[in-house]
Amino acid sequence: MAATPVRELSEEDRRRRAQARAARRRREETDKKRLRKERITFVLLGSVGSVAVLGAVWGIKKIHAGGGVRETAKGIVKSFAATTGIGPQGMVPVAPTERADEPILVYRDGLGEGWEDWSWATHDKASVAMAANGINGVSMTLKGSEGLYFHHTALPANGYGTLEFLYKGTPNAVMVTVFDESNKPRRQLTLDQYIVNGAEGLKPNWRKIRVPLKAMGVGNGEKISGVVFQCAISTASGEVGFDDIYLMPDTSLPEAPKALTIPVAVDAQAEKRPISPYIYGAAHASKPEAEALGLTLNRWGGNPNSRHNWVSNFWNSGSDWEFRNHAGEKAFTTPGGAADGFVQGNRDLGIASYLTVPTLGWVARSGDTAAKSENVPWNTGPGVSGCDGPVAGYDPAANRQRTSVRSMARKGRAFEQNPKPGTTVYQDEWVAHLVKAHGNGAGSGVRYYAMDNEPDLWSFTHRDVHPAQMGYDDVLKNFTEYATAVKDVDPTALVAGPAVSGWTSYFYSALDRGSDNFRTGADRQAHGGTAFIPWFLKQARAFDVKRGKRTLDVLDIHYYPQGENIYSDAKDPATRNLRIHSVRSLWDANYRDESWIANSGDGPTVKLVPRMKEWIAQSYPGTKLAIGEWSFGAEGDISGGLAAAEALGVFGKEGVDIACFWTRPKEFTPAAAAFHLFRRPAPGQSGFGDMACKSTYEQNERLAVFSAIESKTGALTLVLINKTPQATITVPLSLQGHDGGATKLWRFSAAKPNQLTEEPAPRIKSGKASMSLPPYSATLLRIGGN
């Protein structure tokens, strides 16, 4: 089903939101066309003027809507710094120790990966006459203060030293600069100062230009978001040409090694701890997809599931697609039919179901896509009379009537297995329907129920019917109302919440945005200054103690890395490196997050899993931990596959109970290969073990190692990830506490990224072996076993 772009943003909103890398091509192309039209005015030989470009706060994540709509929706990954003003933006400066591995191509015969043309001069990017090499070059007509502007989502400049290109024309007629991560220019320099004398192999009238980044004012730890060539003489005329534009590695730094030796020691009897089987989860996987990936858990969740009408099998996509209703690719006429098919498919495979129960209060009235909310404002705020009503300037009543029916936690009278559509839907009746159809949570039925999805973002994603921002008390009250209703029907099921969207919402409520973008944090201050997650855990514990039994079994949070452009399909060298490094944010207390988080009041480290486990231990011991949504982007690129593999290893090593990839990796991608590595490397072959054990090694910025025993067979299993793009890592391996035995090895790598290949395995002799790990690779080694 094709996606329609969301409503046009205001000019102010454009400045506040990063350019979306859309899940759907139509949205992506629409944004690109709009951005290309932005006109930019520069002050001649002075500072560059204001630029109407997008800031840096919103990302796009794909949605697979409940019941069958595939990837039609827009989700929100919020970047806190740009909207809050808490702490300076940007990455903490870190001095590079090695030169970059390879140049970044800006232009050769066409723009390089991720670069876009935001120029405001008359120009031609396919000029045969201005081709210094290859087929095409770039021509620019000199006029006034016009210029070329090639834009890229901000790239770390670490390891890069110069901007190099070929130029045809009068050198002092053009000046060059780069833009930083805030889309602000650095120092402008005329080209005549940076001609490379004696450059060979050039066509007549062409010159090689080499401009040090330091000369333009780019320092360690900074980022580059654009390259600009501007007319330097207002009276100049004619055409100039550019070709072979590159950001080049800094040759003053030592070259990254091409070969490394990193010893690894494994003690199979030390630090043994069970690995939860439910960390290998995804969302909305079809039965064939779930089986192929070896999933252990399948989640029914996402923005549209907040408004799923289980009786009629309809839902509303919210802001993901114009607040429209849907009936799905396949019509279900029996109450509960859409979810029943999902649960039954999971039952057939013997995997757990993780179902989202709508608690927002409104679900879709019909499946007619023409039924949509109208005149929905962009900005919302505190409720005029509580969190379930209007806000200043907008009453949702008309749109509720147009698109929705009421949804309530409890029916208060006898349940029906197949109720007729009406004006109200009851969620405890849905749970009763599921129990009767599939069994209870302790048996063959739904094991986990999540109390809705990202209530911290309802005032954006579902603002047509729920415009009021949710505060601390609102989220808690909503959770306990629905959680007790679920538990009263199926006490054996495990209930999860609050399923918040990401970093900001671990510490603040939506109501904390206030009128000053979280600077005051009034709602947090009204609750003793306690961060939201530990406060929620404490209050849930107090509620459950008073009730005499648990309502909260699982703390559910969502996590997306906040480094620039990670959660996208970008595969330029800098983004690949950042994506892979950012997995350390899941666990490493020594890793300073390479995003705005590092300079926020709650940074500089994320250490996600240890942080959450510490909060659980302090506030509600015994609560399980779910990362209900996660992804490191670029599932079709080797960097996304390696990040996914490392994340799966971390979840097991650090003791996460549930984890669900968003949504599910497509087959024959590196991300799918990561799942195969842990679950099923080949037909009839087992993957990673279920009992973690100790492995010791150094240089975790280059190598990740996970080790586990397979309880059923006694096999020792290792996953080793080479995170370097060029270095082959030799691993001298030493084993203790295991008898060794026959070995098998599977891997995926940059050379063969999309599926596992079985390769010769090292022999274990007297507890010793040696392995060779190719660049950008993930390897499974199985040793012994019955």
JOTATA-V858824 format. One record per helix or strand of 2 or more residues. SS is the DSSP state (A for helix, B for strand). FROM is the first residue (numbers start at 1). TO is the last residue. If there is no record, write none. Layout:
BEGIN
ss->(SS SS)
from->(FROM FROM)
to->(TO TO)
END
This chain:
BEGIN
ss->(A A B B A B B B B B B A B B A B A B B B B B A B A B A B A B A B B A B B A B A A B A A A A B A A A B A B A B B B B B B B B B)
from->(11 25 58 77 80 104 116 123 137 147 160 171 174 189 191 206 214 223 239 259 264 273 277 281 287 297 303 314 318 324 337 352 362 397 404 424 427 448 455 472 494 503 510 522 532 554 573 596 608 624 638 658 670 691 694 703 716 728 743 757 768 777)
to->(16 36 59 78 84 107 117 127 141 156 168 173 179 190 194 212 216 231 249 261 267 274 279 283 293 300 307 316 321 326 349 357 364 403 408 426 438 451 461 489 500 507 513 525 547 560 586 599 619 631 654 661 679 692 696 709 722 736 749 759 773 783)
END
